[in-house]
Amino acid sequence: LVNLLPIGGRLLDFSARAYFVDAISILRPDADHVVISEVNYELDEYFSIYGENAFDFCLNMEVLEHLSFDPAHMVWSINRMLKPGGLLFLSTPNALAMANALHWMQGDSPTLWNQVIPGQPYFERHNRDWTPSEVVRILEEHGFGVLEVCAFDFYETTRELLRQHSTLASYLRRHASHAYFGDTLCVLARKLESVAAPIRNPWLY
């Protein structure tokens, strides 16, 4: 990812915890890094503070699944802050993950990530898991062209579950009509055009 950022480019880390800033600062000391955290992704107009058409690359990692009522606002805001041709790397848990299928085949909830955490606000849990086609759709509606979509198993708990149920997992893979089985969904997209306002189409809203 760091190689996709132009020399002297501007990187916007628009992620839940800004985990990647230190690594990127070491790998790309030439780049200007801006971190946005502790904000309301569904309401705040970040571009009024950080500028429109101002960034070459945006990281948006592990945020989408926490939003409860208006993901279009965040995607629209990212579009406004990116320069024309700017890149977005987004990650979110994969609703189509093999681990989820194995859980519900056993009569369990597909994912424990949606559990209510006593005493914690809504954004500390996952409110909606997304499929690859849904992520692609909301990005394309907001002026992005999707360059790559992949899903891989990030968590050791997932890999252990797959080892325990390898025969069933192989059967499900053979009969599935998609190939996105990893627990984490990663999407690389490019800003193709600006969008005047958030798009809230009936497939989601």
LUMMAR-859011 format. One record per residue (C-alpha): x, y, z. Coordinates in steps of 0.2 Angstrom, whole numbers. Layout:
! LUMMAR-859011
<pt x="X" y="Y" z="Z"/>
...
END
This chain:
! LUMMAR-859011
<pt x="0" y="0" z="0"/>
<pt x="14" y="12" z="4"/>
<pt x="21" y="11" z="-13"/>
<pt x="4" y="17" z="-20"/>
<pt x="7" y="34" z="-12"/>
<pt x="16" y="46" z="-23"/>
<pt x="32" y="54" z="-17"/>
<pt x="28" y="68" z="-5"/>
<pt x="10" y="63" z="-6"/>
<pt x="-3" y="66" z="8"/>
<pt x="-10" y="52" z="17"/>
<pt x="-27" y="53" z="27"/>
<pt x="-29" y="39" z="41"/>
<pt x="-47" y="39" z="43"/>
<pt x="-48" y="24" z="54"/>
<pt x="-55" y="18" z="70"/>
<pt x="-39" y="18" z="80"/>
<pt x="-25" y="25" z="68"/>
<pt x="-15" y="9" z="71"/>
<pt x="-5" y="11" z="55"/>
<pt x="2" y="29" z="57"/>
<pt x="18" y="24" z="65"/>
<pt x="22" y="10" z="53"/>
<pt x="18" y="22" z="38"/>
<pt x="28" y="36" z="46"/>
<pt x="44" y="24" z="46"/>
<pt x="41" y="17" z="29"/>
<pt x="36" y="33" z="20"/>
<pt x="44" y="48" z="30"/>
<pt x="42" y="59" z="14"/>
<pt x="23" y="58" z="15"/>
<pt x="12" y="70" z="25"/>
<pt x="2" y="60" z="37"/>
<pt x="-15" y="67" z="44"/>
<pt x="-25" y="56" z="57"/>
<pt x="-43" y="59" z="60"/>
<pt x="-50" y="50" z="75"/>
<pt x="-62" y="53" z="90"/>
<pt x="-75" y="60" z="78"/>
<pt x="-93" y="55" z="73"/>
<pt x="-90" y="47" z="56"/>
<pt x="-109" y="48" z="52"/>
<pt x="-112" y="67" z="56"/>
<pt x="-96" y="77" z="56"/>
<pt x="-91" y="87" z="40"/>
<pt x="-72" y="83" z="41"/>
<pt x="-68" y="91" z="24"/>
<pt x="-73" y="108" z="31"/>
<pt x="-58" y="106" z="43"/>
<pt x="-45" y="95" z="33"/>
<pt x="-49" y="102" z="15"/>
<pt x="-58" y="96" z="-1"/>
<pt x="-47" y="87" z="-14"/>
<pt x="-33" y="87" z="-2"/>
<pt x="-27" y="69" z="0"/>
<pt x="-18" y="57" z="-12"/>
<pt x="-23" y="41" z="-1"/>
<pt x="-35" y="37" z="12"/>
<pt x="-35" y="23" z="24"/>
<pt x="-52" y="18" z="31"/>
<pt x="-49" y="2" z="41"/>
<pt x="-62" y="-6" z="53"/>
<pt x="-74" y="8" z="53"/>
<pt x="-89" y="3" z="41"/>
<pt x="-95" y="-11" z="52"/>
<pt x="-97" y="1" z="67"/>
<pt x="-109" y="13" z="59"/>
<pt x="-127" y="12" z="64"/>
<pt x="-137" y="24" z="53"/>
<pt x="-128" y="33" z="39"/>
<pt x="-112" y="25" z="31"/>
<pt x="-115" y="35" z="15"/>
<pt x="-110" y="51" z="24"/>
<pt x="-93" y="44" z="28"/>
<pt x="-90" y="37" z="10"/>
<pt x="-96" y="54" z="3"/>
<pt x="-84" y="63" z="15"/>
<pt x="-69" y="52" z="10"/>
<pt x="-73" y="56" z="-8"/>
<pt x="-73" y="75" z="-5"/>
<pt x="-57" y="74" z="4"/>
<pt x="-48" y="64" z="-9"/>
<pt x="-40" y="72" z="-24"/>
<pt x="-46" y="67" z="-41"/>
<pt x="-38" y="50" z="-44"/>
<pt x="-34" y="48" z="-26"/>
<pt x="-34" y="30" z="-18"/>
<pt x="-45" y="23" z="-4"/>
<pt x="-40" y="7" z="5"/>
<pt x="-55" y="1" z="15"/>
<pt x="-56" y="-15" z="27"/>
<pt x="-71" y="-22" z="36"/>
<pt x="-76" y="-39" z="42"/>
<pt x="-83" y="-50" z="29"/>
<pt x="-101" y="-55" z="31"/>
<pt x="-98" y="-70" z="18"/>
<pt x="-83" y="-77" z="29"/>
<pt x="-82" y="-96" z="29"/>
<pt x="-80" y="-94" z="48"/>
<pt x="-98" y="-86" z="49"/>
<pt x="-105" y="-101" z="38"/>
<pt x="-97" y="-114" z="50"/>
<pt x="-104" y="-105" z="65"/>
<pt x="-122" y="-105" z="58"/>
<pt x="-121" y="-123" z="52"/>
<pt x="-118" y="-128" z="70"/>
<pt x="-133" y="-117" z="75"/>
<pt x="-123" y="-103" z="83"/>
<pt x="-123" y="-84" z="79"/>
<pt x="-112" y="-81" z="63"/>
<pt x="-101" y="-69" z="73"/>
<pt x="-98" y="-64" z="90"/>
<pt x="-92" y="-47" z="85"/>
<pt x="-110" y="-41" z="85"/>
<pt x="-112" y="-45" z="104"/>
<pt x="-118" y="-31" z="115"/>
<pt x="-104" y="-25" z="127"/>
<pt x="-112" y="-19" z="144"/>
<pt x="-108" y="-1" z="148"/>
<pt x="-100" y="2" z="131"/>
<pt x="-108" y="14" z="117"/>
<pt x="-114" y="7" z="101"/>
<pt x="-98" y="11" z="91"/>
<pt x="-89" y="-2" z="102"/>
<pt x="-98" y="-16" z="93"/>
<pt x="-101" y="-21" z="76"/>
<pt x="-118" y="-15" z="70"/>
<pt x="-118" y="-22" z="52"/>
<pt x="-107" y="-34" z="43"/>
<pt x="-105" y="-31" z="24"/>
<pt x="-103" y="-42" z="9"/>
<pt x="-91" y="-38" z="-4"/>
<pt x="-104" y="-33" z="-17"/>
<pt x="-112" y="-21" z="-5"/>
<pt x="-95" y="-12" z="-1"/>
<pt x="-92" y="-11" z="-20"/>
<pt x="-109" y="-4" z="-23"/>
<pt x="-109" y="10" z="-10"/>
<pt x="-91" y="15" z="-16"/>
<pt x="-97" y="15" z="-34"/>
<pt x="-112" y="26" z="-30"/>
<pt x="-100" y="38" z="-22"/>
<pt x="-89" y="41" z="-37"/>
<pt x="-76" y="27" z="-34"/>
<pt x="-70" y="14" z="-46"/>
<pt x="-65" y="-2" z="-37"/>
<pt x="-48" y="-8" z="-42"/>
<pt x="-47" y="-24" z="-31"/>
<pt x="-57" y="-34" z="-19"/>
<pt x="-50" y="-48" z="-8"/>
<pt x="-54" y="-57" z="8"/>
<pt x="-42" y="-66" z="19"/>
<pt x="-41" y="-74" z="36"/>
<pt x="-33" y="-62" z="48"/>
<pt x="-38" y="-69" z="65"/>
<pt x="-30" y="-85" z="73"/>
<pt x="-47" y="-90" z="80"/>
<pt x="-54" y="-91" z="62"/>
<pt x="-39" y="-102" z="56"/>
<pt x="-42" y="-113" z="71"/>
<pt x="-60" y="-115" z="67"/>
<pt x="-56" y="-119" z="49"/>
<pt x="-44" y="-133" z="55"/>
<pt x="-57" y="-140" z="66"/>
<pt x="-70" y="-141" z="52"/>
<pt x="-59" y="-143" z="37"/>
<pt x="-71" y="-156" z="28"/>
<pt x="-86" y="-145" z="30"/>
<pt x="-77" y="-130" z="25"/>
<pt x="-71" y="-139" z="9"/>
<pt x="-89" y="-144" z="5"/>
<pt x="-95" y="-126" z="7"/>
<pt x="-82" y="-119" z="-4"/>
<pt x="-86" y="-131" z="-18"/>
<pt x="-104" y="-127" z="-18"/>
<pt x="-103" y="-108" z="-15"/>
<pt x="-106" y="-96" z="-29"/>
<pt x="-93" y="-84" z="-23"/>
<pt x="-74" y="-84" z="-18"/>
<pt x="-74" y="-72" z="-4"/>
<pt x="-71" y="-83" z="11"/>
<pt x="-59" y="-74" z="22"/>
<pt x="-64" y="-65" z="38"/>
<pt x="-58" y="-48" z="33"/>
<pt x="-63" y="-39" z="17"/>
<pt x="-51" y="-27" z="9"/>
<pt x="-55" y="-15" z="-5"/>
<pt x="-44" y="-4" z="-15"/>
<pt x="-53" y="10" z="-25"/>
<pt x="-49" y="26" z="-35"/>
<pt x="-59" y="42" z="-34"/>
<pt x="-66" y="44" z="-52"/>
<pt x="-78" y="59" z="-49"/>
<pt x="-84" y="70" z="-36"/>
<pt x="-101" y="68" z="-28"/>
<pt x="-112" y="82" z="-23"/>
<pt x="-121" y="74" z="-8"/>
<pt x="-122" y="57" z="0"/>
<pt x="-132" y="44" z="-10"/>
<pt x="-145" y="34" z="0"/>
<pt x="-153" y="22" z="-11"/>
<pt x="-166" y="9" z="-6"/>
<pt x="-155" y="-6" z="-7"/>
<pt x="-147" y="0" z="9"/>
<pt x="-158" y="14" z="17"/>
END
